[in-house]
Amino acid sequence: MYNINEELKNKIVSLNKILLDKYKDLLSLDKKFIRHFIEENVGPIKRLEKLTEEELTCYSEKGGILGVDGSSNRMGGAYPHFVEIYQGLAKSTIHGDKPIYKTDFYTPLTYEEEETNLLENTEQKDQSIRSKKLSTIEVEVALEGVHKLNPYAVLMDGSLIRYYIESFEKWMELRNECEEKGIILIGVIKDIKTSIIGDLLVKDKSLSIKESFHDRELLYGLLEYGEMVPIQSKVSKKTQEGFSSLFMRGSQAPNIIGMDILDSQRNYLEEMAKLVFTLTPKDGRGVPLWIDIVDREVRIPDKMIRGLLESNLDREILEKFFISERDKRTL
C-alpha cells in the first residue's frame, strides 16, 4: 500500500470542489434541453445505420480505405539536447501487404536558425517545427498512398485543419489530388477541442451560463449510440478553411468523436459517418478499428529509437548530446 500524504489528499479533495463549482452550470443542465438546443442551433441529431456486408464489399471493389497516421518519439534531455524521430504510415484495407512508411527526424542542434522576432519564445518555435514535421510526414504518406493505391477514401487520424495550418503546401497538394481523382478525404478526431455548443450557450441571453464549455464535455453521454450531429456551416469554425464537420458517438462508450470532410465533398458526409460507425467496435472507445490498427503499427517504441541511435551514432556523440543525466543512471 502507498503511504498517501494527508496534505496531497486534501489538495485532491479541494480540486474536486473547484471542478464541481466551475462546472455546476453544466452539470445542472437538463439533457433534453441541451439536445433541443443543439438541434435548434448547431444541427439535427440523426441516427446512423451500419453499412451492410454488400456495401462494404462495394467499397473494396472501388479501392478500399486508406488509413493514415503518424507517430513521434524522442531521446535526450532538455532543449536543445534531444533528437525526435517521426514516422508516418498509410495502410490500405485491401492492400495490407503494401504499407507505405515515411520517416524524418529533428534536433535543434542541426536545425538552421532563421531570422525571427526576438520576442518569439524559443520553446514555442521549437514546438511549431516539431508539429509541422509530424503533420507533413502524414500528408506525404497519404499522397503516396493516393498515387499508388487509388483508394475510395482516405481516413486520417486527426482533424484535417491541422494539416491546413501546419503543412499548407503539401496539404493543398493532397486536397487537390483527392478532388481531381474523386477520392473522399476525411479526418477522424479522437480528442475534440472545439467549443461550438458552449459558445452558443453563453451567447443565449435567456440562460445564466457565463463560461463556455468544450464540446467534448457537453456531449459526453448526451448523444445515444449511433447518433451524429452534422454541424451547420454558419456555426462551424472550420468553414472558412474549407471543411465540413460533425460530432458522433460510434460506440457504447459515452465519449464522442468528431469528423472532418472537404467542403467540396460535403454530400458524402453522412455516408462517411456510416462508414466510420461501421468500422468502430460497439464495445470499443469510439474510434474506427482501422485507425487503431494503423496507430499501433506506426508507433516508435523507446527501444527502437534507442537501438537506432546506439547503432548509428558515434558513442561520444550519443552520450554528449542525446543521453540525459537521468538516462545515464539507468545505463
DRENVO-923857 format. One record per residue (C-alpha): residue number from 1; x, y, z. Coordinates in nm, 3 decimals. Last residue first. Example, Ala and Ser with C-alpha at 12.3 -4.5 7.8 and 13.67 -1.06 7.14 Angstrom:
<atoms>
2_1.367_-0.106_0.714 .
1_1.230_-0.450_0.780 .
</atoms>
This chain:
<atoms>
331_2.284_0.258_-1.821 .
330_1.998_0.353_-1.586 .
329_2.173_0.649_-1.418 .
328_2.281_0.772_-1.759 .
327_1.917_0.805_-1.858 .
326_1.856_1.057_-1.578 .
325_2.163_1.255_-1.678 .
324_2.027_1.281_-2.031 .
323_2.172_1.088_-2.324 .
322_2.143_1.278_-2.651 .
321_2.430_1.525_-2.690 .
320_2.749_1.405_-2.522 .
319_2.648_1.040_-2.482 .
318_2.538_0.989_-2.842 .
317_2.819_1.195_-2.994 .
316_3.080_1.003_-2.791 .
315_2.926_0.670_-2.885 .
314_2.935_0.755_-3.253 .
313_2.581_0.736_-3.390 .
312_2.428_0.458_-3.599 .
311_2.377_0.157_-3.375 .
310_2.315_0.344_-3.048 .
309_2.081_0.585_-3.225 .
308_1.871_0.317_-3.391 .
307_1.861_0.097_-3.080 .
306_1.747_0.388_-2.863 .
305_1.476_0.478_-3.113 .
304_1.353_0.120_-3.133 .
303_1.368_0.053_-2.759 .
302_1.160_0.363_-2.687 .
301_0.889_0.236_-2.923 .
300_0.806_0.422_-3.247 .
299_0.437_0.377_-3.321 .
298_0.321_0.332_-3.682 .
297_0.179_-0.020_-3.641 .
296_-0.040_0.061_-3.341 .
295_-0.186_0.376_-3.498 .
294_-0.256_0.190_-3.823 .
293_-0.452_-0.076_-3.634 .
292_-0.634_0.182_-3.423 .
291_-0.734_0.376_-3.735 .
290_-0.863_0.053_-3.891 .
289_-1.070_-0.020_-3.580 .
288_-1.260_0.308_-3.609 .
287_-1.255_0.504_-3.279 .
286_-1.538_0.510_-3.022 .
285_-1.357_0.356_-2.728 .
284_-1.460_-0.001_-2.808 .
283_-1.769_-0.206_-2.715 .
282_-1.952_-0.135_-3.041 .
281_-1.635_-0.169_-3.245 .
280_-1.597_0.120_-3.495 .
279_-1.568_0.031_-3.865 .
278_-1.945_0.057_-3.918 .
277_-1.964_0.397_-3.747 .
276_-1.675_0.528_-3.958 .
275_-1.852_0.404_-4.274 .
274_-2.187_0.547_-4.163 .
273_-2.018_0.883_-4.097 .
272_-1.863_0.858_-4.443 .
271_-2.207_0.822_-4.599 .
270_-2.337_1.112_-4.388 .
269_-2.061_1.346_-4.504 .
268_-2.055_1.234_-4.869 .
267_-2.251_1.537_-4.995 .
266_-1.993_1.754_-4.816 .
265_-1.727_1.657_-5.071 .
264_-1.641_2.013_-5.182 .
263_-1.644_2.110_-4.812 .
262_-1.366_1.859_-4.752 .
261_-1.455_1.626_-4.465 .
260_-1.399_1.650_-4.091 .
259_-1.516_1.405_-3.822 .
258_-1.550_1.445_-3.448 .
257_-1.559_1.188_-3.171 .
256_-1.790_1.134_-2.877 .
255_-1.746_0.995_-2.527 .
254_-2.013_0.783_-2.355 .
253_-1.859_0.445_-2.453 .
252_-2.130_0.241_-2.627 .
251_-1.958_0.308_-2.958 .
250_-1.960_0.549_-3.252 .
249_-2.097_0.863_-3.092 .
248_-2.085_1.141_-3.349 .
247_-1.995_1.507_-3.400 .
246_-1.986_1.656_-3.748 .
245_-1.772_1.866_-3.977 .
244_-1.750_2.047_-4.310 .
243_-1.416_2.189_-4.420 .
242_-1.277_2.462_-4.647 .
241_-1.069_2.683_-4.417 .
240_-1.356_2.934_-4.390 .
239_-1.594_2.659_-4.278 .
238_-1.376_2.536_-3.991 .
237_-1.526_2.737_-3.704 .
236_-1.869_2.586_-3.768 .
235_-2.166_2.799_-3.666 .
234_-2.288_2.912_-4.011 .
233_-2.170_2.587_-4.171 .
232_-2.422_2.383_-3.976 .
231_-2.260_2.098_-3.785 .
230_-2.378_1.747_-3.876 .
229_-2.478_1.592_-3.540 .
228_-2.446_1.214_-3.512 .
227_-2.617_0.930_-3.328 .
226_-2.506_0.566_-3.333 .
225_-2.503_0.513_-2.955 .
224_-2.700_0.796_-2.796 .
223_-2.569_1.150_-2.780 .
222_-2.557_1.318_-2.439 .
221_-2.313_1.084_-2.263 .
220_-2.031_1.338_-2.305 .
219_-2.168_1.598_-2.549 .
218_-2.121_1.898_-2.318 .
217_-1.775_1.795_-2.204 .
216_-1.643_1.704_-2.552 .
215_-1.796_2.026_-2.685 .
214_-1.581_2.237_-2.453 .
213_-1.753_2.464_-2.204 .
212_-1.803_2.840_-2.228 .
211_-1.845_3.031_-1.903 .
210_-2.126_3.267_-1.807 .
209_-2.430_3.041_-1.827 .
208_-2.738_3.224_-1.692 .
207_-2.956_3.143_-1.993 .
206_-3.207_3.365_-2.173 .
205_-2.917_3.573_-2.303 .
204_-2.800_3.290_-2.531 .
203_-2.443_3.394_-2.616 .
202_-2.302_3.169_-2.342 .
201_-2.493_2.869_-2.478 .
200_-2.364_2.942_-2.829 .
199_-2.004_2.946_-2.706 .
198_-2.052_2.613_-2.528 .
197_-2.204_2.450_-2.837 .
196_-1.911_2.546_-3.060 .
195_-1.639_2.483_-2.802 .
194_-1.383_2.288_-3.008 .
193_-1.103_2.070_-2.865 .
192_-1.222_1.723_-2.967 .
191_-0.976_1.443_-2.887 .
190_-1.049_1.147_-3.113 .
189_-1.089_1.343_-3.435 .
188_-1.137_1.136_-3.751 .
187_-1.030_1.317_-4.069 .
186_-1.184_1.265_-4.410 .
185_-1.079_1.266_-4.775 .
184_-1.305_1.113_-5.040 .
183_-1.116_1.022_-5.357 .
182_-1.277_1.172_-5.668 .
181_-0.947_1.172_-5.857 .
180_-0.933_1.552_-5.904 .
179_-1.066_1.620_-5.552 .
178_-0.818_1.378_-5.395 .
177_-0.522_1.530_-5.582 .
176_-0.631_1.884_-5.500 .
175_-0.654_1.804_-5.129 .
174_-0.320_1.624_-5.122 .
173_-0.140_1.913_-5.296 .
172_-0.322_2.160_-5.073 .
171_-0.193_1.969_-4.769 .
170_0.163_1.968_-4.900 .
169_0.153_2.349_-4.932 .
168_-0.030_2.407_-4.600 .
167_0.169_2.188_-4.364 .
166_0.089_2.312_-4.012 .
165_-0.235_2.505_-4.056 .
164_-0.409_2.308_-4.334 .
163_-0.268_1.985_-4.190 .
162_-0.422_2.059_-3.851 .
161_-0.749_2.158_-4.021 .
160_-0.793_1.797_-4.129 .
159_-0.861_1.697_-3.769 .
158_-0.696_1.377_-3.654 .
157_-0.618_1.026_-3.774 .
156_-0.671_1.036_-4.149 .
155_-0.916_0.810_-4.336 .
154_-0.861_0.831_-4.711 .
153_-1.148_0.711_-4.930 .
152_-1.204_0.505_-5.246 .
151_-0.836_0.420_-5.263 .
150_-0.602_0.482_-5.561 .
149_-0.319_0.256_-5.432 .
148_0.000_0.414_-5.568 .
147_-0.086_0.783_-5.607 .
146_-0.332_0.805_-5.315 .
145_-0.093_0.613_-5.090 .
144_0.194_0.841_-5.188 .
143_-0.016_1.144_-5.102 .
142_-0.127_0.994_-4.768 .
141_0.235_0.913_-4.686 .
140_0.329_1.277_-4.756 .
139_0.036_1.420_-4.557 .
138_0.143_1.221_-4.251 .
137_0.506_1.332_-4.295 .
136_0.398_1.694_-4.317 .
135_0.189_1.678_-3.999 .
134_0.477_1.529_-3.799 .
133_0.739_1.778_-3.921 .
132_0.500_2.074_-3.882 .
131_0.428_1.981_-3.520 .
130_0.803_1.957_-3.448 .
129_0.875_2.295_-3.605 .
128_0.590_2.462_-3.414 .
127_0.705_2.305_-3.086 .
126_1.053_2.450_-3.139 .
125_0.910_2.794_-3.216 .
124_0.704_2.778_-2.896 .
123_1.010_2.666_-2.699 .
122_1.218_2.951_-2.840 .
121_0.957_3.214_-2.748 .
120_0.939_3.490_-3.006 .
119_1.037_3.829_-2.865 .
118_1.349_3.845_-3.080 .
117_1.130_3.810_-3.387 .
116_1.288_3.553_-3.610 .
115_1.566_3.531_-3.863 .
114_1.609_3.165_-3.944 .
113_1.817_2.919_-3.746 .
112_1.928_2.612_-3.933 .
111_1.842_2.298_-3.741 .
110_2.145_2.091_-3.651 .
109_2.139_2.107_-3.271 .
108_1.764_2.176_-3.262 .
107_1.710_1.808_-3.341 .
106_1.456_1.677_-3.586 .
105_1.397_1.347_-3.764 .
104_1.211_1.206_-4.065 .
103_1.037_0.887_-4.169 .
102_0.798_0.765_-4.438 .
101_0.613_0.435_-4.448 .
100_0.371_0.295_-4.706 .
99_0.217_-0.043_-4.624 .
98_0.182_-0.281_-4.920 .
97_0.086_-0.619_-4.772 .
96_-0.242_-0.478_-4.640 .
95_-0.353_-0.393_-4.992 .
94_-0.728_-0.428_-4.941 .
93_-0.774_-0.227_-4.620 .
92_-0.490_0.005_-4.722 .
91_-0.218_0.132_-4.490 .
90_-0.056_0.478_-4.491 .
89_0.211_0.517_-4.223 .
88_0.409_0.816_-4.098 .
87_0.716_0.808_-3.877 .
86_0.889_1.089_-3.692 .
85_1.207_1.072_-3.480 .
84_1.298_1.337_-3.224 .
83_1.655_1.411_-3.119 .
82_1.736_1.582_-2.791 .
81_1.988_1.824_-2.647 .
80_1.834_2.159_-2.744 .
79_1.622_2.172_-2.530 .
78_1.604_1.939_-2.230 .
77_1.709_1.576_-2.231 .
76_1.760_1.305_-2.488 .
75_1.551_1.064_-2.690 .
74_1.235_1.142_-2.873 .
73_0.931_0.970_-3.012 .
72_0.690_1.053_-3.290 .
71_0.395_0.889_-3.462 .
70_0.184_0.939_-3.770 .
69_-0.146_0.811_-3.903 .
68_-0.319_0.730_-4.231 .
67_-0.583_0.467_-4.312 .
66_-0.655_0.408_-4.681 .
65_-0.998_0.257_-4.743 .
64_-1.076_0.020_-5.027 .
63_-1.029_0.076_-5.399 .
62_-1.379_0.072_-5.550 .
61_-1.415_-0.306_-5.520 .
60_-1.334_-0.282_-5.152 .
59_-1.600_-0.017_-5.104 .
58_-1.854_-0.242_-5.280 .
57_-1.768_-0.522_-5.038 .
56_-1.857_-0.284_-4.755 .
55_-2.195_-0.218_-4.918 .
54_-2.264_-0.593_-4.954 .
53_-2.162_-0.653_-4.594 .
52_-2.422_-0.394_-4.490 .
51_-2.331_-0.049_-4.365 .
50_-2.426_0.042_-4.010 .
49_-2.722_0.273_-3.962 .
48_-2.684_0.623_-3.823 .
47_-2.934_0.820_-3.615 .
46_-2.952_1.193_-3.673 .
45_-2.939_1.489_-3.434 .
44_-3.007_1.797_-3.643 .
43_-2.752_2.082_-3.640 .
42_-2.597_2.350_-3.423 .
41_-2.864_2.598_-3.307 .
40_-3.207_2.437_-3.290 .
39_-3.091_2.074_-3.286 .
38_-2.824_2.156_-3.029 .
37_-3.068_2.344_-2.804 .
36_-3.313_2.051_-2.817 .
35_-3.038_1.809_-2.714 .
34_-2.930_2.053_-2.441 .
33_-3.284_2.082_-2.303 .
32_-3.343_1.707_-2.307 .
31_-3.024_1.652_-2.107 .
30_-3.118_1.911_-1.844 .
29_-2.836_2.145_-1.748 .
28_-2.729_2.122_-1.383 .
27_-2.392_1.962_-1.457 .
26_-2.301_2.242_-1.698 .
25_-2.395_2.519_-1.454 .
24_-2.212_2.338_-1.172 .
23_-1.898_2.306_-1.384 .
22_-1.673_2.552_-1.202 .
21_-1.812_2.467_-0.858 .
20_-1.774_2.092_-0.914 .
19_-1.424_2.148_-1.054 .
18_-1.316_2.356_-0.752 .
17_-1.467_2.103_-0.508 .
16_-1.281_1.812_-0.671 .
15_-0.958_2.009_-0.665 .
14_-1.003_2.071_-0.290 .
13_-1.044_1.697_-0.232 .
12_-0.723_1.646_-0.432 .
11_-0.548_1.910_-0.220 .
10_-0.666_1.738_0.098 .
9_-0.520_1.406_-0.020 .
8_-0.190_1.577_-0.101 .
7_-0.175_1.722_0.251 .
6_-0.253_1.381_0.402 .
5_0.034_1.214_0.214 .
4_-0.075_0.872_0.100 .
3_0.152_0.589_0.215 .
2_0.115_0.351_-0.077 .
1_0.000_0.000_0.000 .
</atoms>
